[in-house]
Amino acid sequence: MFTIVSRIIHYGFKNFWRNGWPSTATVATMALALMVFIGLIFFNVITDEAITSVQDKIDISVYFKTTTGEDDILSIKQSLESLPAVKNIEYISSDRALEIFKARHADDAAISQAVNELNTNPLEASLNIKAQRPDQYATIAQYLQAPNLSQYFDKVSYAENQVVINRLTAIINTVNRGGLLLTIILAAVAGLVVFNTIRLTIYSTREEIGIMRAVGASNSLVRGPFVVEGVISGVLAAVVSFIVALPIVLLVSPYVSVFIPGLDLFRYFYANFFALLGYQLLFGVGIGSVSSFVAVRRYLKN
């Protein structure tokens, strides 16, 4: 068994280097397919970060009546935090709200003077509630309608933001479904292109396959070297695609950061270097070996 395996590996390497241009064409085609694959990974990262960025900009604000005590507000905050749909809650006291208002209008002398002349603080305490997902705001809003809670509220902003939240939910669902569909289609196209390229390479050696079968070589001995070639092509293509992707990510990263603050694409690439390389190797070796295995099968049936 060891002798057979060593021969298969030996012939696989030998055939790969002997084929020259066909092998180069196969590696190049697979590298392009793997560029599509890693591009899809970064596309999903950018999409997820963009969705998260938009989600962080929406919330439900609950404004309390000025007669509501802080203990009651904190009790309501604690009850809301127990809901699975709630991601986090920010409590803004009336004094803190006044500080924020003054800082926001510090350049407006008239407003600043009017605020300083006030004997009382007219601003209400509030809770800014963020949900785990946009489609969960309706659940939170329904919870807030309970009579034992709503008696303390002056206003809840959900009704004002409901249209925006519903549209955002629909957009997120569409983007997620579209991204999954695009990933499947492009992966299938890349796999088909690689399969056809490998099949053409094997077609050029069909006479050699016929001779090997005529002298009594087993199907495993005939198929094995081609599978090894596919593995070699996959490994080389993964390395090449990774090397090509590095400067592209470095070049694109600043432009992505402009549109999505907080997302450093190159830092993500660096932090997930080995994981991304592993994905590339796994996909490259998988598509190369499977394509070779299937493509040579037709010649073993003749």
C-alpha positions in Angstrom: 0.0 0.0 0.0 2.8 2.4 0.9 4.5 1.7 -2.4 1.3 2.3 -4.4 0.6 5.6 -2.5 4.2 6.8 -3.0 4.1 6.0 -6.7 0.8 7.9 -7.1 2.3 10.9 -5.4 5.5 10.6 -7.4 3.6 10.4 -10.7 1.3 13.2 -9.7 4.2 15.6 -9.1 5.9 14.4 -12.2 2.8 14.9 -14.4 2.2 18.3 -12.9 5.7 19.6 -13.9 5.7 17.8 -17.2 2.4 19.3 -18.3 3.8 22.8 -18.0 1.4 25.2 -19.6 -1.8 23.1 -18.9 -0.8 23.0 -15.3 -0.1 26.7 -15.2 -3.5 27.4 -16.8 -5.2 25.2 -14.2 -3.4 27.0 -11.4 -4.3 30.4 -12.8 -7.9 29.5 -13.3 -8.2 28.1 -9.8 -6.4 31.2 -8.4 -9.1 33.4 -10.0 -11.8 31.2 -8.6 -10.2 31.5 -5.1 -10.0 35.2 -5.6 -13.8 35.2 -6.0 -14.1 33.0 -2.9 -12.0 35.3 -0.7 -13.8 38.3 -2.3 -17.1 36.8 -1.1 -15.7 36.5 2.4 -14.8 40.2 2.5 -18.1 41.1 0.9 -19.9 39.3 3.8 -17.7 41.1 6.3 -18.4 44.5 4.8 -22.1 43.8 4.5 -22.4 42.6 8.1 -20.4 45.6 9.4 -22.6 48.0 7.4 -25.8 46.4 8.7 -24.4 46.6 12.3 -23.4 50.2 11.8 -26.9 51.1 10.6 -28.6 49.1 13.4 -26.6 51.1 16.0 -28.1 54.3 14.7 -31.7 53.4 15.6 -33.2 52.9 19.0 -36.4 53.4 21.0 -36.3 56.4 23.3 -38.6 56.4 26.4 -39.2 59.9 28.0 -40.4 59.9 31.6 -42.8 62.3 33.2 -40.9 64.9 35.4 -42.8 63.5 38.4 -41.3 60.0 37.9 -38.7 59.2 40.6 -35.3 57.9 39.7 -35.9 54.6 41.6 -38.9 53.9 39.4 -36.9 54.7 36.2 -34.1 52.4 37.3 -36.6 49.6 38.2 -38.1 49.9 34.7 -34.6 49.8 33.2 -33.8 46.6 35.1 -37.1 45.0 33.9 -36.3 45.9 30.3 -32.8 44.5 30.5 -34.3 41.1 31.4 -35.9 40.9 28.0 -34.0 38.7 25.5 -34.8 41.2 22.7 -32.9 44.0 24.4 -29.2 44.5 23.6 -28.4 47.4 25.8 -30.1 50.4 27.5 -28.6 53.9 28.2 -30.1 55.9 31.0 -29.9 59.7 30.6 -31.1 61.6 33.7 -32.7 65.0 33.4 -29.5 66.7 34.6 -27.4 64.8 32.1 -29.9 65.7 29.4 -29.4 69.3 30.2 -25.6 69.0 30.1 -25.9 67.4 26.6 -28.3 70.1 25.5 -25.9 72.9 26.6 -22.9 71.3 25.0 -24.8 70.8 21.7 -25.8 74.5 21.6 -22.7 76.0 23.1 -22.1 78.1 20.0 -25.6 79.6 20.1 -25.4 82.5 22.5 -29.2 83.1 22.6 -30.0 79.5 23.5 -27.2 79.3 26.1 -28.4 82.5 27.8 -32.0 81.3 27.8 -31.0 78.0 29.4 -28.9 79.7 32.1 -31.8 81.9 33.0 -34.1 78.9 33.7 -34.9 78.3 37.4 -35.8 74.6 36.8 -34.7 71.9 34.4 -37.4 71.3 31.8 -35.8 68.3 30.2 -37.1 64.8 31.0 -35.1 61.7 32.0 -35.0 59.0 29.3 -34.0 55.5 28.4 -32.4 54.8 25.0 -33.1 51.1 24.2 -31.3 49.1 21.5 -32.6 45.8 20.3 -30.6 42.7 19.3 -32.2 42.9 15.9 -34.4 45.5 14.2 -37.4 43.2 13.9 -37.5 43.0 17.7 -38.3 46.7 18.4 -42.0 45.8 17.9 -41.8 43.3 20.8 -40.1 45.9 23.0 -42.7 48.6 22.1 -45.5 46.2 23.0 -43.9 45.4 26.3 -43.7 49.2 27.1 -47.5 49.5 26.5 -48.2 47.6 29.7 -50.3 49.9 32.0 -48.0 49.4 35.0 -45.1 50.9 32.8 -46.8 53.4 30.5 -48.2 55.4 33.4 -44.7 56.7 33.9 -44.0 57.7 30.3 -44.5 61.0 28.7 -43.6 59.8 25.2 -42.2 56.7 23.4 -40.5 57.3 20.1 -41.3 53.9 18.5 -44.3 55.2 16.6 -42.1 57.9 15.0 -39.4 55.5 14.0 -41.6 52.5 13.1 -41.6 53.1 9.3 -37.8 53.5 9.3 -37.3 50.4 11.5 -39.6 48.3 9.3 -37.8 49.4 6.1 -34.4 48.7 7.6 -35.6 45.2 8.6 -36.8 44.6 5.1 -33.5 45.8 3.6 -31.4 43.7 6.0 -33.4 40.6 5.2 -33.0 41.3 1.4 -29.3 41.9 1.7 -28.8 38.7 3.7 -30.8 36.6 1.3 -29.1 38.2 -1.7 -25.6 37.8 -0.3 -26.3 34.1 0.4 -27.6 33.6 -3.2 -24.7 35.5 -4.7 -22.2 33.4 -2.7 -23.8 30.1 -3.9 -24.0 31.2 -7.6 -20.4 32.5 -7.8 -19.0 29.5 -5.9 -20.9 27.2 -8.4 -19.6 29.2 -11.4 -16.0 29.1 -10.1 -16.2 25.4 -9.4 -17.6 24.7 -12.9 -14.9 26.8 -14.6 -12.2 25.0 -12.6 -13.7 21.6 -13.4 -13.8 22.3 -17.1 -10.2 23.5 -17.1 -9.0 20.3 -15.3 -11.1 18.2 -17.7 -9.3 19.8 -20.7 -6.0 19.0 -19.0 -6.9 15.4 -18.5 -8.3 15.2 -22.0 -4.8 16.0 -23.4 -3.5 12.9 -21.6 -6.3 10.5 -22.6 -4.0 8.4 -24.7 -1.7 7.9 -21.7 -4.7 6.8 -19.6 -5.6 4.3 -22.3 -2.1 2.8 -22.3 -2.1 2.5 -18.5 -5.4 0.7 -18.6 -4.2 -1.6 -21.4 -1.2 -2.7 -19.3 -3.5 -3.6 -16.4 -3.2 -0.5 -14.2 -6.0 -0.3 -11.6 -8.5 2.6 -11.6 -6.9 3.9 -8.3 -3.4 4.0 -9.9 -4.8 5.8 -13.0 -6.9 8.2 -11.1 -4.5 8.9 -8.2 -1.9 11.0 -10.0 -4.6 13.3 -11.4 -6.1 13.8 -8.0 -2.6 14.6 -6.7 -2.2 17.1 -9.5 -5.5 18.7 -8.5 -4.3 19.0 -4.9 -1.0 20.6 -6.0 -2.9 23.0 -8.2 -5.2 23.8 -5.3 -2.4 24.5 -2.9 -0.5 26.7 -5.4 -3.7 28.5 -6.4 -4.5 29.2 -2.8 -1.1 30.7 -2.1 -1.1 32.8 -5.3 -4.6 34.1 -4.6 -3.7 35.0 -1.0 -0.6 36.9 -2.2 -2.6 38.8 -4.8 -5.3 39.6 -2.3 -2.9 41.1 0.2 -2.1 44.4 -1.7 -5.7 44.7 -2.9 -7.0 44.6 0.6 -4.3 47.1 1.7 -5.3 49.4 -1.2 -9.1 49.2 -0.7 -9.1 49.3 3.2 -8.9 53.1 3.5 -11.8 53.6 1.1 -13.9 51.1 3.0 -13.2 52.9 6.3 -14.5 56.1 4.8 -17.9 54.6 4.1 -18.0 52.3 7.2 -16.2 53.9 10.1 -14.8 51.4 12.5 -14.1 48.8 9.9 -10.4 48.3 9.1 -10.4 45.7 6.4 -6.6 45.2 6.5 -6.7 44.7 10.2 -9.4 42.1 9.8 -7.2 40.4 7.1 -4.2 40.5 9.5 -6.1 39.3 12.5 -7.6 36.4 10.5 -4.6 35.7 8.4 -4.3 31.9 9.2 -8.0 31.3 9.2 -8.4 33.0 5.7 -5.4 31.1 4.4 -6.9 27.9 5.8 -10.2 28.6 4.0 -8.3 29.2 0.8 -6.3 26.0 1.1 -9.4 24.0 2.0 -11.4 25.3 -0.9 -8.5 25.0 -3.4 -7.6 21.5 -2.4 -11.2 20.4 -2.3 -12.2 21.8 -5.7 -9.0 20.6 -7.3 -9.1 17.0 -6.0 -12.9 16.6 -6.5 -12.8 18.1 -10.0 -9.9 15.8 -11.0 -11.6 12.8 -9.4 -14.9 13.4 -11.4 -13.2 14.5 -14.6 -11.0 11.4 -15.0 -13.9 9.0 -14.2 -15.3 9.1 -17.8 -12.1 7.7 -19.2 -12.1 4.9 -16.7 -15.5 3.7 -18.0 -14.4 3.4 -21.6 
